[in-house]
Amino acid sequence: MTYVKVLAVIALIGSILWFIANPGFEPALAVIGSISALISAALVQKKNKLNAQQHQFVSKSSIGIQAVGDVHVGNNMHNKNAK
């Protein structure tokens, strides 16, 4: 994700220089597009950091089960259909 941010910053600098050298509609759209790319890259990185906070602890003689959400293994007394 760092590469995307670096490329977005380079594009932003280039588009700002283009707008300064030749003010017009196309350079202005390039500046807006570069800013939106930089903001979206930052938001995606923040979202990925929030999703990566799942931890798993397993004792020595156990087997760990990995899933996206909560996992219940064994006899579940709250579910009437559990066997």
MMTF fields as JSON, N, C-alpha, C and O atoms, coordinates in Angstrom:
{
  "mmtfVersion": "1.0.0",
  "mmtfProducer": "UNKNOWN",
  "numBonds": 331,
  "numAtoms": 332,
  "numGroups": 83,
  "numChains": 1,
  "numModels": 1,
  "chainsPerModel": [1],
  "groupsPerChain": [83],
  "chainIdList": ["A"],
  "bondAtomList": [4, 2, 8, 6, 12, 10, 16, 14, 20, 18, 24, 22, 28, 26, 32, 30, 36, 34, 40, 38, 44, 42, 48, 46, 52, 50, 56, 54, 60, 58, 64, 62, 68, 66, 72, 70, 76, 74, 80, 78, 84, 82, 88, 86, 92, 90, 96, 94, 100, 98, 104, 102, 108, 106, 112, 110, 116, 114, 120, 118, 124, 122, 128, 126, 132, 130, 136, 134, 140, 138, 144, 142, 148, 146, 152, 150, 156, 154, 160, 158, 164, 162, 168, 166, 172, 170, 176, 174, 180, 178, 184, 182, 188, 186, 192, 190, 196, 194, 200, 198, 204, 202, 208, 206, 212, 210, 216, 214, 220, 218, 224, 222, 228, 226, 232, 230, 236, 234, 240, 238, 244, 242, 248, 246, 252, 250, 256, 254, 260, 258, 264, 262, 268, 266, 272, 270, 276, 274, 280, 278, 284, 282, 288, 286, 292, 290, 296, 294, 300, 298, 304, 302, 308, 306, 312, 310, 316, 314, 320, 318, 324, 322, 328, 326],
  "bondOrderList": [1, 1, 1, 1, 1, 1, 1, 1, 1, 1, 1, 1, 1, 1, 1, 1, 1, 1, 1, 1, 1, 1, 1, 1, 1, 1, 1, 1, 1, 1, 1, 1, 1, 1, 1, 1, 1, 1, 1, 1, 1, 1, 1, 1, 1, 1, 1, 1, 1, 1, 1, 1, 1, 1, 1, 1, 1, 1, 1, 1, 1, 1, 1, 1, 1, 1, 1, 1, 1, 1, 1, 1, 1, 1, 1, 1, 1, 1, 1, 1, 1, 1],
  "groupList": [{"groupName": "MET", "atomNameList": ["N", "CA", "C", "O"], "elementList": ["N", "C", "C", "O"], "formalChargeList": [0, 0, 0, 0], "bondAtomList": [1, 0, 2, 1, 3, 2], "bondOrderList": [1, 1, 2], "singleLetterCode": "M", "chemCompType": "L-PEPTIDE LINKING"}, {"groupName": "THR", "atomNameList": ["N", "CA", "C", "O"], "elementList": ["N", "C", "C", "O"], "formalChargeList": [0, 0, 0, 0], "bondAtomList": [1, 0, 2, 1, 3, 2], "bondOrderList": [1, 1, 2], "singleLetterCode": "T", "chemCompType": "L-PEPTIDE LINKING"}, {"groupName": "TYR", "atomNameList": ["N", "CA", "C", "O"], "elementList": ["N", "C", "C", "O"], "formalChargeList": [0, 0, 0, 0], "bondAtomList": [1, 0, 2, 1, 3, 2], "bondOrderList": [1, 1, 2], "singleLetterCode": "Y", "chemCompType": "L-PEPTIDE LINKING"}, {"groupName": "VAL", "atomNameList": ["N", "CA", "C", "O"], "elementList": ["N", "C", "C", "O"], "formalChargeList": [0, 0, 0, 0], "bondAtomList": [1, 0, 2, 1, 3, 2], "bondOrderList": [1, 1, 2], "singleLetterCode": "V", "chemCompType": "L-PEPTIDE LINKING"}, {"groupName": "LYS", "atomNameList": ["N", "CA", "C", "O"], "elementList": ["N", "C", "C", "O"], "formalChargeList": [0, 0, 0, 0], "bondAtomList": [1, 0, 2, 1, 3, 2], "bondOrderList": [1, 1, 2], "singleLetterCode": "K", "chemCompType": "L-PEPTIDE LINKING"}, {"groupName": "LEU", "atomNameList": ["N", "CA", "C", "O"], "elementList": ["N", "C", "C", "O"], "formalChargeList": [0, 0, 0, 0], "bondAtomList": [1, 0, 2, 1, 3, 2], "bondOrderList": [1, 1, 2], "singleLetterCode": "L", "chemCompType": "L-PEPTIDE LINKING"}, {"groupName": "ALA", "atomNameList": ["N", "CA", "C", "O"], "elementList": ["N", "C", "C", "O"], "formalChargeList": [0, 0, 0, 0], "bondAtomList": [1, 0, 2, 1, 3, 2], "bondOrderList": [1, 1, 2], "singleLetterCode": "A", "chemCompType": "L-PEPTIDE LINKING"}, {"groupName": "ILE", "atomNameList": ["N", "CA", "C", "O"], "elementList": ["N", "C", "C", "O"], "formalChargeList": [0, 0, 0, 0], "bondAtomList": [1, 0, 2, 1, 3, 2], "bondOrderList": [1, 1, 2], "singleLetterCode": "I", "chemCompType": "L-PEPTIDE LINKING"}, {"groupName": "GLY", "atomNameList": ["N", "CA", "C", "O"], "elementList": ["N", "C", "C", "O"], "formalChargeList": [0, 0, 0, 0], "bondAtomList": [1, 0, 2, 1, 3, 2], "bondOrderList": [1, 1, 2], "singleLetterCode": "G", "chemCompType": "PEPTIDE LINKING"}, {"groupName": "SER", "atomNameList": ["N", "CA", "C", "O"], "elementList": ["N", "C", "C", "O"], "formalChargeList": [0, 0, 0, 0], "bondAtomList": [1, 0, 2, 1, 3, 2], "bondOrderList": [1, 1, 2], "singleLetterCode": "S", "chemCompType": "L-PEPTIDE LINKING"}, {"groupName": "TRP", "atomNameList": ["N", "CA", "C", "O"], "elementList": ["N", "C", "C", "O"], "formalChargeList": [0, 0, 0, 0], "bondAtomList": [1, 0, 2, 1, 3, 2], "bondOrderList": [1, 1, 2], "singleLetterCode": "W", "chemCompType": "L-PEPTIDE LINKING"}, {"groupName": "PHE", "atomNameList": ["N", "CA", "C", "O"], "elementList": ["N", "C", "C", "O"], "formalChargeList": [0, 0, 0, 0], "bondAtomList": [1, 0, 2, 1, 3, 2], "bondOrderList": [1, 1, 2], "singleLetterCode": "F", "chemCompType": "L-PEPTIDE LINKING"}, {"groupName": "ASN", "atomNameList": ["N", "CA", "C", "O"], "elementList": ["N", "C", "C", "O"], "formalChargeList": [0, 0, 0, 0], "bondAtomList": [1, 0, 2, 1, 3, 2], "bondOrderList": [1, 1, 2], "singleLetterCode": "N", "chemCompType": "L-PEPTIDE LINKING"}, {"groupName": "PRO", "atomNameList": ["N", "CA", "C", "O"], "elementList": ["N", "C", "C", "O"], "formalChargeList": [0, 0, 0, 0], "bondAtomList": [1, 0, 2, 1, 3, 2], "bondOrderList": [1, 1, 2], "singleLetterCode": "P", "chemCompType": "L-PEPTIDE LINKING"}, {"groupName": "GLU", "atomNameList": ["N", "CA", "C", "O"], "elementList": ["N", "C", "C", "O"], "formalChargeList": [0, 0, 0, 0], "bondAtomList": [1, 0, 2, 1, 3, 2], "bondOrderList": [1, 1, 2], "singleLetterCode": "E", "chemCompType": "L-PEPTIDE LINKING"}, {"groupName": "GLN", "atomNameList": ["N", "CA", "C", "O"], "elementList": ["N", "C", "C", "O"], "formalChargeList": [0, 0, 0, 0], "bondAtomList": [1, 0, 2, 1, 3, 2], "bondOrderList": [1, 1, 2], "singleLetterCode": "Q", "chemCompType": "L-PEPTIDE LINKING"}, {"groupName": "HIS", "atomNameList": ["N", "CA", "C", "O"], "elementList": ["N", "C", "C", "O"], "formalChargeList": [0, 0, 0, 0], "bondAtomList": [1, 0, 2, 1, 3, 2], "bondOrderList": [1, 1, 2], "singleLetterCode": "H", "chemCompType": "L-PEPTIDE LINKING"}, {"groupName": "ASP", "atomNameList": ["N", "CA", "C", "O"], "elementList": ["N", "C", "C", "O"], "formalChargeList": [0, 0, 0, 0], "bondAtomList": [1, 0, 2, 1, 3, 2], "bondOrderList": [1, 1, 2], "singleLetterCode": "D", "chemCompType": "L-PEPTIDE LINKING"}],
  "groupTypeList": [0, 1, 2, 3, 4, 3, 5, 6, 3, 7, 6, 5, 7, 8, 9, 7, 5, 10, 11, 7, 6, 12, 13, 8, 11, 14, 13, 6, 5, 6, 3, 7, 8, 9, 7, 9, 6, 5, 7, 9, 6, 6, 5, 3, 15, 4, 4, 12, 4, 5, 12, 6, 15, 15, 16, 15, 11, 3, 9, 4, 9, 9, 7, 8, 7, 15, 6, 3, 8, 17, 3, 16, 3, 8, 12, 12, 0, 16, 12, 4, 12, 6, 4],
  "groupIdList": [1, 2, 3, 4, 5, 6, 7, 8, 9, 10, 11, 12, 13, 14, 15, 16, 17, 18, 19, 20, 21, 22, 23, 24, 25, 26, 27, 28, 29, 30, 31, 32, 33, 34, 35, 36, 37, 38, 39, 40, 41, 42, 43, 44, 45, 46, 47, 48, 49, 50, 51, 52, 53, 54, 55, 56, 57, 58, 59, 60, 61, 62, 63, 64, 65, 66, 67, 68, 69, 70, 71, 72, 73, 74, 75, 76, 77, 78, 79, 80, 81, 82, 83],
  "secStructList": [7, 2, 2, 2, 2, 2, 2, 2, 2, 2, 2, 2, 2, 2, 2, 2, 2, 2, 2, 2, 2, 1, 7, 1, 2, 2, 2, 2, 2, 2, 2, 2, 2, 2, 2, 2, 2, 2, 2, 2, 2, 2, 2, 2, 2, 2, 2, 2, 2, 2, 2, 6, 7, 7, 7, 7, 7, 7, 7, 6, 6, 7, 7, 7, 7, 7, 7, 1, 1, 7, 7, 7, 7, 1, 7, 7, 6, 6, 7, 6, 6, 7, 7],
  "xCoordList": [0.829, 0.0, 0.87, 0.429, 2.08, 2.98, 3.295, 3.412, 3.43, 3.711, 2.59, 2.843, 1.368, 0.213, 0.228, -0.048, 0.55, 0.62, 1.73, 1.542, 2.884, 3.997, 3.63, 3.909, 3.01, 2.587, 1.512, 1.504, 0.607, -0.428, 0.18, -0.266, 1.183, 1.854, 2.604, 2.56, 3.292, 3.998, 3.012, 3.272, 1.884, 0.864, 0.284, 0.0, 0.108, -0.414, 0.573, 0.18, 1.838, 2.846, 2.915, 2.975, 2.907, 2.941, 1.725, 1.845, 0.561, -0.652, -0.716, -1.232, -0.203, -0.16, 0.792, 0.48, 1.96, 2.899, 2.305, 2.519, 1.56, 0.901, -0.143, -0.266, -0.896, -1.912, -1.288, -1.837, -0.134, 0.553, 1.088, 0.986, 1.66, 2.248, 1.193, 1.388, 0.082, -0.947, -2.329, -2.949, -2.821, -4.121, -5.232, -5.328, -6.032, -7.135, -7.966, -7.773, -8.906, -9.849, -9.188, -9.408, -8.389, -7.752, -6.753, -6.771, -5.881, -4.991, -5.748, -5.334, -6.847, -7.655, -8.266, -8.304, -8.745, -9.286, -8.198, -8.455, -6.984, -5.868, -5.534, -5.234, -5.586, -5.337, -6.41, -6.098, -7.663, -8.77, -8.655, -8.869, -8.32, -8.15, -6.999, -7.103, -5.91, -4.754, -5.07, -4.667, -5.787, -6.182, -7.111, -6.962, -8.057, -8.978, -8.251, -8.596, -7.26, -6.476, -5.689, -5.605, -5.119, -4.348, -5.248, -4.885, -6.411, -7.354, -7.86, -7.923, -8.22, -8.731, -7.657, -7.966, -6.413, -5.326, -5.158, -4.909, -5.29, -5.175, -6.341, -6.151, -7.546, -8.713, -8.642, -9.006, -8.183, -8.068, -7.031, -7.237, -5.926, -4.898, -5.421, -5.122, -6.196, -6.757, -7.744, -7.77, -8.548, -9.517, -8.812, -9.241, -7.737, -6.99, -6.35, -6.273, -5.891, -5.307, -6.367, -6.087, -7.575, -8.64, -9.068, -9.384, -9.086, -9.51, -8.452, -8.779, -7.223, -6.13, -5.876, -4.768, -6.844, -6.633, -7.25, -7.699, -7.281, -7.809, -6.648, -5.618, -6.818, -5.763, -6.281, -7.474, -5.381, -5.757, -4.775, -3.561, -5.297, -4.479, -4.887, -6.066, -3.914, -4.168, -3.205, -2.017, -3.724, -2.847, -1.991, -2.174, -1.068, -0.09, -0.724, -0.255, -1.756, -2.341, -3.618, -4.439, -3.799, -5.014, -4.729, -3.579, -5.802, -5.726, -6.479, -7.613, -5.866, -6.503, -7.37, -7.018, -8.498, -9.394, -9.421, -9.711, -9.116, -9.107, -10.363, -10.734, -11.004, -12.206, -12.271, -11.492, -13.2, -13.349, -14.03, -13.719, -14.946, -15.689, -15.589, -14.6, -16.613, -16.645, -16.874, -17.675, -16.168, -16.299, -16.609, -15.945, -17.613, -17.966, -17.782, -18.373, -16.969, -16.682, -17.115, -16.845, -17.791, -18.194, -19.685, -20.444, -20.092, -21.493, -21.959, -21.421, -22.938, -23.465, -24.859, -25.8, -25.01, -26.291, -27.3, -28.491, -26.868, -27.79, -28.573, -29.622, -28.096, -28.746, -29.459, -28.821, -30.767, -31.549, -31.259, -31.485, -30.757, -30.486, -29.097, -28.747, -28.306, -26.948, -27.007, -27.827, -26.14, -26.134, -24.922, -24.738],
  "yCoordList": [-1.192, 0.0, 1.251, 2.319, 1.123, 2.272, 2.745, 3.943, 1.785, 2.153, 2.993, 3.938, 2.646, 3.386, 4.814, 5.765, 4.957, 6.304, 7.132, 8.317, 6.515, 7.235, 7.669, 8.797, 6.77, 7.123, 8.204, 9.074, 8.162, 9.189, 10.548, 11.573, 10.565, 11.831, 12.37, 13.569, 11.496, 11.936, 12.481, 13.506, 11.803, 12.284, 13.621, 14.486, 13.793, 15.055, 16.193, 17.273, 15.952, 16.991, 17.336, 18.509, 16.314, 16.548, 17.297, 18.189, 16.943, 17.619, 19.061, 19.932, 19.324, 20.704, 21.54, 22.673, 20.965, 21.683, 21.922, 22.979, 20.947, 21.091, 22.205, 23.003, 22.255, 23.289, 24.678, 25.652, 24.771, 26.062, 26.511, 27.684, 25.567, 25.91, 26.215, 27.09, 25.497, 25.645, 25.536, 24.473, 26.621, 26.545, 26.204, 26.792, 25.27, 24.872, 23.789, 23.43, 23.281, 22.302, 20.937, 20.31, 20.478, 19.165, 19.088, 18.109, 20.092, 20.02, 20.074, 19.451, 20.811, 20.87, 19.507, 19.087, 18.814, 17.467, 16.495, 15.595, 16.677, 15.827, 16.053, 15.099, 17.306, 17.595, 16.948, 16.343, 17.07, 16.479, 14.959, 14.333, 14.366, 12.915, 12.434, 11.389, 13.167, 12.794, 12.892, 12.035, 13.934, 14.083, 12.946, 12.39, 12.6, 11.513, 10.169, 9.329, 9.956, 8.712, 8.635, 7.571, 9.741, 9.759, 9.524, 8.782, 10.149, 9.966, 8.528, 7.927, 7.972, 6.596, 5.593, 4.6, 5.827, 4.937, 4.981, 3.949, 6.145, 6.275, 5.578, 4.933, 5.706, 5.071, 3.558, 2.859, 3.042, 1.594, 1.035, -0.032, 1.737, 1.274, 1.284, 0.375, 2.303, 2.372, 1.228, 0.63, 0.921, -0.165, -1.507, -2.359, -1.699, -2.947, -3.119, -4.241, -2.038, -2.131, -2.496, -3.25, -1.974, -2.287, -3.743, -4.365, -4.302, -5.681, -6.682, -7.852, -6.284, -7.203, -7.35, -7.72, -7.08, -7.136, -8.369, -8.313, -9.472, -10.706, -11.517, -11.686, -12.009, -12.763, -14.151, -14.344, -15.099, -16.468, -17.044, -16.939, -17.646, -18.28, -19.742, -20.055, -20.632, -22.069, -22.696, -22.373, -23.603, -24.27, -25.329, -25.583, -25.938, -26.85, -28.068, -28.5, -28.62, -29.851, -29.591, -30.495, -28.384, -28.033, -27.78, -27.67, -27.691, -27.354, -26.046, -25.916, -25.076, -23.788, -23.815, -24.453, -23.126, -22.997, -21.529, -20.664, -21.253, -19.875, -19.601, -20.377, -18.493, -18.08, -16.563, -15.896, -16.03, -14.587, -14.025, -12.913, -14.774, -14.263, -15.198, -15.914, -15.193, -16.032, -17.488, -17.787, -18.383, -19.813, -20.49, -20.227, -21.358, -22.131, -23.6, -24.091, -24.29, -25.694, -26.487, -26.104, -27.599, -28.461, -28.377, -27.917, -28.815, -28.835, -27.445, -26.825, -26.956, -25.607, -25.73, -26.09, -25.448, -25.601, -24.53, -24.699, -23.448, -22.385, -22.736, -22.143, -23.671, -24.054, -25.374, -26.368, -25.4, -26.607, -27.686, -28.868, -27.288, -28.252, -28.867, -29.742, -28.425, -28.97, -30.382, -30.686, -31.24, -32.648, -32.928, -34.055],
  "zCoordList": [0.0, 0.0, 0.0, -0.425, 0.467, 0.492, -0.922, -1.176, -1.841, -3.226, -3.826, -4.573, -3.499, -4.021, -3.479, -4.21, -2.199, -1.604, -2.238, -2.511, -2.474, -3.087, -4.512, -4.917, -5.254, -6.615, -6.603, -7.474, -5.632, -5.538, -5.193, -5.71, -4.334, -3.995, -5.206, -5.479, -5.934, -7.147, -8.171, -8.801, -8.338, -9.272, -8.818, -9.646, -7.52, -7.001, -7.257, -7.697, -6.983, -7.225, -8.704, -9.073, -9.547, -10.99, -11.495, -12.334, -10.992, -11.446, -10.941, -11.641, -9.742, -9.242, -10.096, -10.463, -10.408, -11.279, -12.664, -13.259, -13.179, -14.469, -14.403, -15.332, -13.295, -13.144, -13.033, -13.549, -12.355, -12.23, -13.588, -13.948, -14.338, -15.632, -16.688, -17.531, -16.641, -17.662, -17.011, -17.064, -16.396, -15.727, -16.732, -17.809, -16.351, -17.218, -16.557, -15.396, -17.356, -16.839, -16.614, -15.578, -17.564, -17.447, -16.286, -15.54, -16.11, -14.939, -13.615, -12.637, -13.582, -12.356, -12.055, -10.899, -13.089, -12.883, -12.436, -11.636, -12.951, -12.538, -11.062, -10.344, -10.606, -9.187, -8.322, -7.297, -8.723, -7.952, -7.934, -6.896, -9.069, -9.128, -8.273, -7.63, -8.253, -7.439, -5.947, -5.161, -5.572, -4.166, -3.755, -2.667, -4.606, -4.264, -4.195, -3.364, -5.046, -4.977, -3.676, -3.063, -3.257, -2.005, -0.797, 0.115, -0.789, 0.331, 0.374, 1.447, -0.783, -0.794, -0.391, 0.266, -0.768, -0.346, 1.171, 1.795, 1.76, 3.217, 3.916, 4.948, 3.358, 3.973, 3.868, 4.814, 2.745, 2.583, 3.544, 4.123, 3.719, 4.643, 6.078, 6.851, 6.437, 7.789, 8.007, 9.083, 7.002, 7.112, 7.249, 8.028, 6.499, 6.59, 7.957, 8.459, 8.569, 9.903, 10.934, 11.866, 10.781, 11.727, 11.616, 12.63, 10.409, 10.209, 10.642, 10.842, 10.792, 11.094, 12.585, 12.975, 13.418, 14.859, 15.491, 16.636, 14.777, 15.321, 15.894, 15.241, 17.101, 17.775, 18.114, 18.348, 18.138, 18.448, 19.459, 19.284, 20.505, 21.526, 21.625, 21.794, 21.52, 21.554, 22.549, 22.562, 23.389, 24.351, 23.643, 22.453, 24.369, 23.772, 23.106, 22.053, 23.684, 23.149, 22.354, 22.205, 21.846, 21.125, 19.653, 19.227, 18.897, 17.481, 17.294, 17.754, 16.625, 16.389, 15.139, 14.147, 15.187, 14.047, 13.659, 14.486, 12.397, 11.937, 11.121, 10.24, 11.431, 10.72, 10.719, 11.399, 9.955, 9.863, 11.109, 11.535, 11.689, 12.829, 14.017, 14.171, 14.858, 16.052, 15.665, 14.779, 16.334, 16.079, 17.404, 18.407, 17.418, 18.598, 18.241, 17.279, 19.008, 18.753, 19.966, 21.105, 19.712, 20.816, 21.07, 20.218, 22.221, 22.59, 22.951, 23.869, 22.251, 22.464, 23.066, 22.359, 24.324, 25.013, 24.624, 24.883, 24.016, 23.637, 22.369, 22.12, 21.575, 20.325, 20.55, 20.897, 20.359, 20.589, 19.558, 19.818, 18.377, 17.308, 17.416, 16.624, 18.382, 18.529, 19.079, 19.946, 18.577, 19.014, 19.854, 20.315]
}
